[in-house]
Amino acid sequence: MTPARAAAGARLTADEAMALADRPLFDLAGAAHEVRLARTDPAIVSYLIDRNVNYSNVCNVGCSFCGFYRTRRQQDAYVLSFEQISHKLRELEAVGGTRVLMQGGVNPYLPFSWYLELLAHLKAAHPTIRVEAFSPEEIKGMVKLTGMSAREVLHELHGAGLDGLPGGGGEMLVDDVRHARHVSPARISTDEWLGVMEDAQALGLYTTATMVIGFGETQAQRIESLMRLREAQDRALASHGNGFSAFIAWTLQTEGVRIHGKAPGAGPTAYLRHLALSRLVLDNFVNLQASWPTMGHKVAQTALFCGANDYGSTMLEENVVSQAGAKHQATAEREIVRQIVDAGFEPVQRDSLYGIVRRPDVGALLGPAAAAA
């Protein structure tokens, strides 16, 4: 397998992907960028104005790489009220936001009716905001709580106002990695995660796919995880035309969490190599996001030449990744636009479905000189 053949969009086998993984970064990046330019609008890079709301930090899964979760008895455990969440969404509306990404822990003390009532409240109070909430891990918790199937739980949530599921909990879709003692033996399995996403897609819910590298996994395991996603996307598109709308990869954050010292993590070069390889392997995914919260703006800007066509979102109030050591907190639209313009692309604000909401006034945001450039 040569980079030129990969750049032409040929479907890679696992063995071909392994051979490509050993190529120099610039070879991989060049091939991935060619595919990105052919598969998406080559002139633009999109971004989303959204907010993260963590409705509760009580969780009984206990992942070693999570610094966010608390037991119910800890002093800083919390469950937000509906009005507290609404206040956060009013702030989002004030800055032109279109989506709330809402996740919490797997909280066994909240009744299922609480989630339904929350969704109904948010839809009534904030009809212009898409609500994407509850990762497959949280859905599994609701299955255990209610005795319903995942499809039934999702049907009820969808009816109450749920628009989509975030890709949280994907990490590495290889159970030998997911359930390793130093990672999270109680984590949702690969088949369960993919099954929840398949049920959500069948109901018309928006979904994204995520991946985290740096647990100590092998290159073969990374590729196996990508292949599982590609196979799932094939099935979804063939069955009902509604698959994963985007793929987002980032690196394991280890500061201040129990996995610190037990996993190697991954640096910028490994991240960029993985992103480029992902663009080449995931030939049925249109959109790939850069991860500025974990890697910083300069690496994220470089990612725009390694296969990414989207800069991600403003991520107002991101708590989970930041509490595991990510040093890059929520950023303003201005900074995202600056990074996109400096990279030589036209910035466009998108919605969750990758439709263009508006083309920002670059001159007003960055000054006349930036607009002229």
NUROLUM-667993 format. One record per residue (C-alpha): residue number from 1; residue in three letters; y, x, z. Coordinates in nm, 4 decimals. Example, Ala and Ser with C-alpha at 12.3 -4.5 7.8 and 13.67 -1.06 7.14 Angstrom:
[1; 'ALA'; [-0.4500; 1.2300; 0.7800]],
[2; 'SER'; [-0.1060; 1.3670; 0.7140]],
This chain:
[1; 'MET'; [0.0000; 0.0000; 0.0000]],
[2; 'THR'; [0.3350; 0.1416; -0.1053]],
[3; 'PRO'; [0.6770; 0.0338; 0.0216]],
[4; 'ALA'; [0.7638; -0.0671; -0.3359]],
[5; 'ARG'; [0.4768; -0.3156; -0.3506]],
[6; 'ALA'; [0.5715; -0.4523; -0.0081]],
[7; 'ALA'; [0.9335; -0.4828; -0.1210]],
[8; 'ALA'; [0.8166; -0.6961; -0.4126]],
[9; 'GLY'; [0.6893; -0.9548; -0.1655]],
[10; 'ALA'; [0.3146; -0.8976; -0.1955]],
[11; 'ARG'; [0.1085; -1.0534; 0.0847]],
[12; 'LEU'; [-0.0154; -0.7736; 0.3076]],
[13; 'THR'; [-0.3578; -0.7455; 0.4620]],
[14; 'ALA'; [-0.3888; -0.6162; 0.8166]],
[15; 'ASP'; [-0.5094; -0.2801; 0.6831]],
[16; 'GLU'; [-0.2136; -0.2556; 0.4455]],
[17; 'ALA'; [0.0248; -0.3397; 0.7273]],
[18; 'MET'; [-0.1317; -0.0659; 0.9396]],
[19; 'ALA'; [-0.0816; 0.1855; 0.6592]],
[20; 'LEU'; [0.2813; 0.0809; 0.6173]],
[21; 'ALA'; [0.3452; 0.1071; 0.9904]],
[22; 'ASP'; [0.3083; 0.4846; 0.9644]],
[23; 'ARG'; [0.5737; 0.5191; 0.6951]],
[24; 'PRO'; [0.9172; 0.6641; 0.7798]],
[25; 'LEU'; [1.1652; 0.4127; 0.9217]],
[26; 'PHE'; [1.3930; 0.4327; 0.6170]],
[27; 'ASP'; [1.1039; 0.3473; 0.3844]],
[28; 'LEU'; [1.0138; 0.0454; 0.5950]],
[29; 'ALA'; [1.3744; -0.0622; 0.6344]],
[30; 'GLY'; [1.4454; -0.0317; 0.2625]],
[31; 'ALA'; [1.1456; -0.2458; 0.1700]],
[32; 'ALA'; [1.2256; -0.5050; 0.4377]],
[33; 'HIS'; [1.5889; -0.5257; 0.3278]],
[34; 'GLU'; [1.4837; -0.5838; -0.0328]],
[35; 'VAL'; [1.2623; -0.8723; 0.0773]],
[36; 'ARG'; [1.5398; -1.0159; 0.2971]],
[37; 'LEU'; [1.7894; -1.0051; 0.0071]],
[38; 'ALA'; [1.5425; -1.1845; -0.2193]],
[39; 'ARG'; [1.4416; -1.4487; 0.0352]],
[40; 'THR'; [1.7841; -1.5418; 0.1806]],
[41; 'ASP'; [2.1443; -1.5463; 0.0627]],
[42; 'PRO'; [2.2188; -1.1743; 0.0238]],
[43; 'ALA'; [2.5900; -1.2087; 0.0961]],
[44; 'ILE'; [2.5844; -1.3836; 0.4322]],
[45; 'VAL'; [2.4621; -1.3324; 0.7875]],
[46; 'SER'; [2.4460; -1.6415; 1.0043]],
[47; 'TYR'; [2.4961; -1.6995; 1.3763]],
[48; 'LEU'; [2.4774; -1.9909; 1.6191]],
[49; 'ILE'; [2.7146; -2.1041; 1.8944]],
[50; 'ASP'; [2.4930; -2.2237; 2.1758]],
[51; 'ARG'; [2.4331; -2.2096; 2.5477]],
[52; 'ASN'; [2.1327; -2.1223; 2.7593]],
[53; 'VAL'; [2.0749; -2.3480; 3.0573]],
[54; 'ASN'; [1.8022; -2.2616; 3.3048]],
[55; 'TYR'; [1.7530; -2.5957; 3.4785]],
[56; 'SER'; [1.5286; -2.4511; 3.7509]],
[57; 'ASN'; [1.3974; -2.1093; 3.8506]],
[58; 'VAL'; [1.0978; -2.2365; 4.0483]],
[59; 'CYS'; [0.7752; -2.1207; 3.8807]],
[60; 'ASN'; [0.4098; -2.0814; 3.9772]],
[61; 'VAL'; [0.2959; -1.8530; 3.6909]],
[62; 'GLY'; [0.4297; -1.5241; 3.8292]],
[63; 'CYS'; [0.4610; -1.3018; 3.5216]],
[64; 'SER'; [0.5093; -0.9391; 3.6216]],
[65; 'PHE'; [0.7849; -0.8886; 3.3647]],
[66; 'CYS'; [0.9994; -1.1779; 3.4887]],
[67; 'GLY'; [1.2787; -1.1234; 3.7407]],
[68; 'PHE'; [1.4025; -1.4803; 3.7113]],
[69; 'TYR'; [1.1341; -1.6915; 3.8793]],
[70; 'ARG'; [1.1295; -1.7895; 4.2470]],
[71; 'THR'; [0.8890; -1.9713; 4.4729]],
[72; 'ARG'; [1.0112; -2.3000; 4.6174]],
[73; 'ARG'; [1.0578; -2.1432; 4.9628]],
[74; 'GLN'; [1.2901; -1.8633; 4.8536]],
[75; 'GLN'; [1.6530; -1.9122; 4.9482]],
[76; 'ASP'; [1.7855; -1.8768; 4.5946]],
[77; 'ALA'; [1.5392; -2.1228; 4.4375]],
[78; 'TYR'; [1.7194; -2.4096; 4.2666]],
[79; 'VAL'; [1.6996; -2.7199; 4.0483]],
[80; 'LEU'; [2.0236; -2.8146; 3.8729]],
[81; 'SER'; [2.1506; -3.1702; 3.8907]],
[82; 'PHE'; [2.2055; -3.3699; 3.5726]],
[83; 'GLU'; [2.5807; -3.3489; 3.6291]],
[84; 'GLN'; [2.5700; -2.9705; 3.6700]],
[85; 'ILE'; [2.3880; -2.9433; 3.3360]],
[86; 'SER'; [2.6340; -3.1858; 3.1739]],
[87; 'HIS'; [2.9251; -2.9739; 3.2954]],
[88; 'LYS'; [2.7757; -2.6733; 3.1189]],
[89; 'LEU'; [2.7363; -2.8752; 2.7995]],
[90; 'ARG'; [3.0965; -2.9917; 2.8116]],
[91; 'GLU'; [3.1986; -2.6266; 2.8182]],
[92; 'LEU'; [2.9740; -2.5677; 2.5164]],
[93; 'GLU'; [3.1283; -2.8597; 2.3285]],
[94; 'ALA'; [3.4751; -2.7185; 2.3995]],
[95; 'VAL'; [3.3973; -2.3996; 2.2052]],
[96; 'GLY'; [3.2329; -2.5737; 1.9092]],
[97; 'GLY'; [2.8727; -2.5251; 2.0172]],
[98; 'THR'; [2.5912; -2.7239; 1.8609]],
[99; 'ARG'; [2.2778; -2.6432; 2.0629]],
[100; 'VAL'; [2.1589; -2.6057; 2.4178]],
[101; 'LEU'; [1.8491; -2.3924; 2.4741]],
[102; 'MET'; [1.7066; -2.5167; 2.8014]],
[103; 'GLN'; [1.4211; -2.3509; 2.9845]],
[104; 'GLY'; [1.3060; -2.3165; 3.3426]],
[105; 'GLY'; [1.0010; -2.2085; 3.5321]],
[106; 'VAL'; [0.6758; -2.4013; 3.5478]],
[107; 'ASN'; [0.7879; -2.6149; 3.8394]],
[108; 'PRO'; [0.5029; -2.8282; 3.9790]],
[109; 'TYR'; [0.7384; -3.0147; 4.2134]],
[110; 'LEU'; [0.9386; -3.1964; 3.9448]],
[111; 'PRO'; [0.7842; -3.5268; 3.8300]],
[112; 'PHE'; [0.7456; -3.5837; 3.4572]],
[113; 'SER'; [0.9948; -3.8685; 3.4810]],
[114; 'TRP'; [1.2634; -3.6138; 3.5778]],
[115; 'TYR'; [1.2363; -3.4443; 3.2360]],
[116; 'LEU'; [1.2470; -3.7753; 3.0497]],
[117; 'GLU'; [1.5505; -3.8927; 3.2448]],
[118; 'LEU'; [1.7258; -3.5586; 3.1906]],
[119; 'LEU'; [1.6776; -3.5778; 2.8151]],
[120; 'ALA'; [1.7973; -3.9376; 2.7999]],
[121; 'HIS'; [2.1049; -3.8445; 3.0051]],
[122; 'LEU'; [2.1921; -3.5489; 2.7825]],
[123; 'LYS'; [2.1509; -3.7461; 2.4610]],
[124; 'ALA'; [2.3724; -4.0256; 2.5904]],
[125; 'ALA'; [2.6408; -3.7931; 2.7272]],
[126; 'HIS'; [2.6317; -3.5242; 2.4562]],
[127; 'PRO'; [2.5134; -3.6812; 2.1291]],
[128; 'THR'; [2.6347; -3.3923; 1.9100]],
[129; 'ILE'; [2.4335; -3.1263; 2.0946]],
[130; 'ARG'; [2.0786; -3.0517; 1.9850]],
[131; 'VAL'; [1.8494; -3.0139; 2.2845]],
[132; 'GLU'; [1.5800; -2.7519; 2.2385]],
[133; 'ALA'; [1.3916; -2.7155; 2.5617]],
[134; 'PHE'; [1.0640; -2.6423; 2.7408]],
[135; 'SER'; [0.8566; -2.3523; 2.6127]],
[136; 'PRO'; [0.4826; -2.4009; 2.5504]],
[137; 'GLU'; [0.4210; -2.2621; 2.9008]],
[138; 'GLU'; [0.6332; -2.5423; 3.0477]],
[139; 'ILE'; [0.4576; -2.7997; 2.8285]],
[140; 'LYS'; [0.1232; -2.6737; 2.9612]],
[141; 'GLY'; [0.2568; -2.7290; 3.3137]],
[142; 'MET'; [0.3490; -3.0871; 3.2236]],
[143; 'VAL'; [0.0007; -3.1414; 3.0789]],
[144; 'LYS'; [-0.1495; -3.0347; 3.4108]],
[145; 'LEU'; [0.1004; -3.2489; 3.5998]],
[146; 'THR'; [0.0427; -3.5689; 3.4014]],
[147; 'GLY'; [-0.3144; -3.5490; 3.2775]],
[148; 'MET'; [-0.1884; -3.6249; 2.9266]],
[149; 'SER'; [-0.2605; -3.4114; 2.6213]],
[150; 'ALA'; [0.0043; -3.1726; 2.4931]],
[151; 'ARG'; [0.0610; -3.4022; 2.1936]],
[152; 'GLU'; [0.1165; -3.6986; 2.4256]],
[153; 'VAL'; [0.3574; -3.5033; 2.6482]],
[154; 'LEU'; [0.5556; -3.3889; 2.3453]],
[155; 'HIS'; [0.5613; -3.7408; 2.2015]],
[156; 'GLU'; [0.7158; -3.8735; 2.5231]],
[157; 'LEU'; [0.9706; -3.5907; 2.5407]],
[158; 'HIS'; [1.0614; -3.6355; 2.1733]],
[159; 'GLY'; [1.1151; -4.0056; 2.2271]],
[160; 'ALA'; [1.3476; -3.9312; 2.5192]],
[161; 'GLY'; [1.5649; -3.6988; 2.3124]],
[162; 'LEU'; [1.3976; -3.3595; 2.2710]],
[163; 'ASP'; [1.4868; -3.1957; 1.9372]],
[164; 'GLY'; [1.2828; -2.8778; 1.9502]],
[165; 'LEU'; [1.0892; -2.6185; 2.1450]],
[166; 'PRO'; [1.2052; -2.2598; 2.2027]],
[167; 'GLY'; [0.9594; -1.9834; 2.1284]],
[168; 'GLY'; [0.9465; -1.8518; 2.4845]],
[169; 'GLY'; [0.6107; -1.7315; 2.6069]],
[170; 'GLY'; [0.5020; -1.5969; 2.2692]],
[171; 'GLU'; [0.5401; -1.2311; 2.3688]],
[172; 'MET'; [0.2191; -1.0858; 2.2220]],
[173; 'LEU'; [-0.0320; -1.3299; 2.0713]],
[174; 'VAL'; [-0.3310; -1.1191; 2.1715]],
[175; 'ASP'; [-0.5032; -1.2281; 2.4901]],
[176; 'ASP'; [-0.6153; -0.8763; 2.5830]],
[177; 'VAL'; [-0.2455; -0.7914; 2.6101]],
[178; 'ARG'; [-0.1163; -1.1225; 2.7482]],
[179; 'HIS'; [-0.3702; -1.1408; 3.0286]],
[180; 'ALA'; [-0.3821; -0.7750; 3.1251]],
[181; 'ARG'; [-0.3576; -0.7264; 3.5021]],
[182; 'HIS'; [-0.0189; -0.5534; 3.4753]],
[183; 'VAL'; [0.1241; -0.8283; 3.2499]],
[184; 'SER'; [0.0314; -1.1853; 3.3470]],
[185; 'PRO'; [-0.3296; -1.2935; 3.4025]],
[186; 'ALA'; [-0.2186; -1.6569; 3.4520]],
[187; 'ARG'; [-0.0132; -1.6717; 3.1300]],
[188; 'ILE'; [-0.0768; -1.9426; 2.8704]],
[189; 'SER'; [-0.3366; -1.8201; 2.6196]],
[190; 'THR'; [-0.2699; -1.7424; 2.2545]],
[191; 'ASP'; [-0.4635; -2.0461; 2.1323]],
[192; 'GLU'; [-0.2837; -2.2720; 2.3800]],
[193; 'TRP'; [0.0592; -2.1415; 2.2798]],
[194; 'LEU'; [-0.0130; -2.1882; 1.9112]],
[195; 'GLY'; [-0.1684; -2.5295; 1.9776]],
[196; 'VAL'; [0.1417; -2.6590; 2.1572]],
[197; 'MET'; [0.3603; -2.5347; 1.8725]],
[198; 'GLU'; [0.1339; -2.6992; 1.6162]],
[199; 'ASP'; [0.1562; -3.0304; 1.8017]],
[200; 'ALA'; [0.5347; -2.9997; 1.8206]],
[201; 'GLN'; [0.5646; -2.9238; 1.4502]],
[202; 'ALA'; [0.3425; -3.2195; 1.3621]],
[203; 'LEU'; [0.5859; -3.4447; 1.5522]],
[204; 'GLY'; [0.8828; -3.3052; 1.3608]],
[205; 'LEU'; [1.0195; -3.0890; 1.6412]],
[206; 'TYR'; [1.2068; -2.7677; 1.5592]],
[207; 'THR'; [1.0247; -2.4510; 1.6720]],
[208; 'THR'; [1.0836; -2.0771; 1.6668]],
[209; 'ALA'; [0.8400; -1.7881; 1.7030]],
[210; 'THR'; [0.9059; -1.4928; 1.9322]],
[211; 'MET'; [0.7443; -1.1580; 1.9982]],
[212; 'VAL'; [0.7978; -0.8877; 2.2585]],
[213; 'ILE'; [0.6828; -0.5280; 2.2160]],
[214; 'GLY'; [0.6423; -0.2575; 2.4783]],
[215; 'PHE'; [0.3594; -0.3808; 2.7029]],
[216; 'GLY'; [0.1445; -0.0835; 2.6038]],
[217; 'GLU'; [-0.0144; -0.2673; 2.3126]],
[218; 'THR'; [-0.1469; -0.0784; 2.0114]],
[219; 'GLN'; [-0.0032; -0.1011; 1.6617]],
[220; 'ALA'; [-0.3164; -0.2902; 1.5595]],
[221; 'GLN'; [-0.2502; -0.5481; 1.8314]],
[222; 'ARG'; [0.1094; -0.5920; 1.7151]],
[223; 'ILE'; [-0.0155; -0.6588; 1.3656]],
[224; 'GLU'; [-0.2830; -0.8959; 1.4963]],
[225; 'SER'; [-0.0088; -1.0945; 1.6688]],
[226; 'LEU'; [0.1943; -1.1109; 1.3482]],
[227; 'MET'; [-0.1132; -1.2240; 1.1557]],
[228; 'ARG'; [-0.1745; -1.5073; 1.4024]],
[229; 'LEU'; [0.1810; -1.6260; 1.3432]],
[230; 'ARG'; [0.1463; -1.6012; 0.9665]],
[231; 'GLU'; [-0.1762; -1.7986; 0.9718]],
[232; 'ALA'; [-0.0190; -2.0652; 1.1938]],
[233; 'GLN'; [0.2794; -2.0881; 0.9594]],
[234; 'ASP'; [0.0482; -2.1300; 0.6608]],
[235; 'ARG'; [-0.1288; -2.4199; 0.8330]],
[236; 'ALA'; [0.1956; -2.5870; 0.9412]],
[237; 'LEU'; [0.3609; -2.5679; 0.6003]],
[238; 'ALA'; [0.0481; -2.6923; 0.4256]],
[239; 'SER'; [-0.0076; -2.9795; 0.6705]],
[240; 'HIS'; [0.3392; -3.1220; 0.7236]],
[241; 'GLY'; [0.5987; -2.8841; 0.5824]],
[242; 'ASN'; [0.7533; -2.8166; 0.9227]],
[243; 'GLY'; [0.6752; -2.4715; 1.0526]],
[244; 'PHE'; [0.8601; -2.2082; 1.2534]],
[245; 'SER'; [1.2220; -2.1932; 1.1420]],
[246; 'ALA'; [1.2720; -1.8339; 1.2527]],
[247; 'PHE'; [1.1100; -1.5252; 1.4031]],
[248; 'ILE'; [1.2773; -1.3309; 1.6837]],
[249; 'ALA'; [1.1437; -1.0018; 1.8218]],
[250; 'TRP'; [1.2759; -0.7960; 2.1104]],
[251; 'THR'; [1.1671; -0.5221; 2.3471]],
[252; 'LEU'; [1.0197; -0.5548; 2.6947]],
[253; 'GLN'; [1.2860; -0.5342; 2.9642]],
[254; 'THR'; [1.1458; -0.3652; 3.2746]],
[255; 'GLU'; [1.4317; -0.2952; 3.5167]],
[256; 'GLY'; [1.3958; -0.4631; 3.8550]],
[257; 'VAL'; [1.0662; -0.6386; 3.7811]],
[258; 'ARG'; [0.7089; -0.5728; 3.8902]],
[259; 'ILE'; [0.5988; -0.4363; 3.5523]],
[260; 'HIS'; [0.8414; -0.1449; 3.5899]],
[261; 'GLY'; [0.6463; 0.1804; 3.5667]],
[262; 'LYS'; [0.3322; 0.0005; 3.4450]],
[263; 'ALA'; [0.4359; -0.0526; 3.0825]],
[264; 'PRO'; [0.6056; 0.1935; 2.8476]],
[265; 'GLY'; [0.8621; -0.0444; 2.7019]],
[266; 'ALA'; [1.0035; 0.0255; 2.3557]],
[267; 'GLY'; [1.3205; 0.1884; 2.2277]],
[268; 'PRO'; [1.5581; 0.1184; 1.9387]],
[269; 'THR'; [1.3559; 0.3009; 1.6738]],
[270; 'ALA'; [1.0359; 0.1169; 1.7670]],
[271; 'TYR'; [1.2271; -0.2117; 1.7607]],
[272; 'LEU'; [1.3732; -0.1500; 1.4153]],
[273; 'ARG'; [1.0377; -0.0376; 1.2769]],
[274; 'HIS'; [0.8713; -0.3479; 1.4154]],
[275; 'LEU'; [1.1404; -0.5780; 1.2806]],
[276; 'ALA'; [1.1081; -0.4273; 0.9327]],
[277; 'LEU'; [0.7295; -0.4537; 0.9386]],
[278; 'SER'; [0.7581; -0.8136; 1.0581]],
[279; 'ARG'; [0.9738; -0.9030; 0.7579]],
[280; 'LEU'; [0.7085; -0.7570; 0.5297]],
[281; 'VAL'; [0.4102; -0.9202; 0.7016]],
[282; 'LEU'; [0.5630; -1.2619; 0.7682]],
[283; 'ASP'; [0.6048; -1.3566; 0.4043]],
[284; 'ASN'; [0.6142; -1.7298; 0.4890]],
[285; 'PHE'; [0.9087; -1.6980; 0.7322]],
[286; 'VAL'; [1.2564; -1.7285; 0.5850]],
[287; 'ASN'; [1.4735; -1.6334; 0.8817]],
[288; 'LEU'; [1.4511; -1.3283; 1.1079]],
[289; 'GLN'; [1.6951; -1.2819; 1.3962]],
[290; 'ALA'; [1.8435; -0.9618; 1.5298]],
[291; 'SER'; [1.8256; -0.9218; 1.9091]],
[292; 'TRP'; [2.1644; -0.8040; 2.0350]],
[293; 'PRO'; [2.1014; -0.9145; 2.3986]],
[294; 'THR'; [1.8231; -0.6609; 2.4464]],
[295; 'MET'; [1.9247; -0.3862; 2.2040]],
[296; 'GLY'; [2.3041; -0.4029; 2.1983]],
[297; 'HIS'; [2.5372; -0.4692; 1.9076]],
[298; 'LYS'; [2.4985; -0.1429; 1.7180]],
[299; 'VAL'; [2.1199; -0.1662; 1.6998]],
[300; 'ALA'; [2.1480; -0.5350; 1.6129]],
[301; 'GLN'; [2.3920; -0.4457; 1.3365]],
[302; 'THR'; [2.1400; -0.1918; 1.2036]],
[303; 'ALA'; [1.8761; -0.4656; 1.2166]],
[304; 'LEU'; [2.0700; -0.6426; 0.9402]],
[305; 'PHE'; [1.9413; -0.3657; 0.7105]],
[306; 'CYS'; [1.5855; -0.3824; 0.8484]],
[307; 'GLY'; [1.4986; -0.7378; 0.7495]],
[308; 'ALA'; [1.7167; -0.9585; 0.9703]],
[309; 'ASN'; [1.9430; -1.2174; 0.8074]],
[310; 'ASP'; [2.0666; -1.3826; 1.1280]],
[311; 'TYR'; [2.2590; -1.2330; 1.4207]],
[312; 'GLY'; [2.1307; -1.4801; 1.6770]],
[313; 'SER'; [2.3585; -1.6774; 1.9024]],
[314; 'THR'; [2.6413; -1.6490; 2.1522]],
[315; 'MET'; [2.3888; -1.7224; 2.4299]],
[316; 'LEU'; [2.6406; -1.8403; 2.6858]],
[317; 'GLU'; [2.4815; -1.7952; 3.0297]],
[318; 'GLU'; [2.1570; -1.6152; 2.9485]],
[319; 'ASN'; [1.9672; -1.5503; 3.2740]],
[320; 'VAL'; [1.6015; -1.4740; 3.2073]],
[321; 'VAL'; [1.6182; -1.1597; 2.9912]],
[322; 'SER'; [1.9281; -1.0316; 3.1697]],
[323; 'GLN'; [1.7506; -1.0466; 3.5061]],
[324; 'ALA'; [1.4775; -0.8231; 3.3663]],
[325; 'GLY'; [1.7236; -0.5478; 3.2825]],
[326; 'ALA'; [1.8971; -0.6393; 2.9549]],
[327; 'LYS'; [2.2471; -0.4948; 2.9885]],
[328; 'HIS'; [2.4112; -0.6981; 2.7133]],
[329; 'GLN'; [2.5350; -1.0306; 2.8438]],
[330; 'ALA'; [2.6687; -1.3368; 2.6646]],
[331; 'THR'; [2.9096; -1.2464; 2.3872]],
[332; 'ALA'; [3.1969; -1.4288; 2.2234]],
[333; 'GLU'; [3.1962; -1.5521; 1.8661]],
[334; 'ARG'; [3.4642; -1.2958; 1.7878]],
[335; 'GLU'; [3.2371; -1.0014; 1.8660]],
[336; 'ILE'; [2.9488; -1.1412; 1.6610]],
[337; 'VAL'; [3.1803; -1.1991; 1.3657]],
[338; 'ARG'; [3.3172; -0.8453; 1.4037]],
[339; 'GLN'; [2.9700; -0.6930; 1.3891]],
[340; 'ILE'; [2.8725; -0.8954; 1.0816]],
[341; 'VAL'; [3.1935; -0.8139; 0.8954]],
[342; 'ASP'; [3.1712; -0.4442; 0.9834]],
[343; 'ALA'; [2.8187; -0.4409; 0.8395]],
[344; 'GLY'; [2.9547; -0.5694; 0.5093]],
[345; 'PHE'; [2.8382; -0.9321; 0.5200]],
[346; 'GLU'; [3.0130; -1.2682; 0.5283]],
[347; 'PRO'; [2.9652; -1.4426; 0.8657]],
[348; 'VAL'; [2.8749; -1.8120; 0.8694]],
[349; 'GLN'; [2.8233; -2.0348; 1.1700]],
[350; 'ARG'; [2.4953; -2.2241; 1.1372]],
[351; 'ASP'; [2.3171; -2.5013; 1.3174]],
[352; 'SER'; [1.9631; -2.4892; 1.4579]],
[353; 'LEU'; [1.8161; -2.5800; 1.1217]],
[354; 'TYR'; [2.0039; -2.2971; 0.9485]],
[355; 'GLY'; [2.2475; -2.5278; 0.7758]],
[356; 'ILE'; [2.6021; -2.3914; 0.7463]],
[357; 'VAL'; [2.8410; -2.5539; 0.9954]],
[358; 'ARG'; [3.1528; -2.3596; 0.9006]],
[359; 'ARG'; [3.2823; -2.0365; 0.7611]],
[360; 'PRO'; [3.4972; -1.8857; 1.0378]],
[361; 'ASP'; [3.8524; -1.7737; 0.9730]],
[362; 'VAL'; [3.7927; -1.3990; 0.9943]],
[363; 'GLY'; [4.1636; -1.3235; 0.9841]],
[364; 'ALA'; [4.2332; -1.5507; 1.2801]],
[365; 'LEU'; [3.9482; -1.4015; 1.4802]],
[366; 'LEU'; [3.9818; -1.0330; 1.3919]],
[367; 'GLY'; [4.3234; -0.9925; 1.2328]],
[368; 'PRO'; [4.4497; -0.9800; 0.8734]],
[369; 'ALA'; [4.3180; -0.6306; 0.8069]],
[370; 'ALA'; [3.9592; -0.7355; 0.8786]],
[371; 'ALA'; [3.9954; -1.0414; 0.6542]],
[372; 'ALA'; [4.1290; -0.8301; 0.3690]],
[373; 'ALA'; [3.8446; -0.5821; 0.4023]],
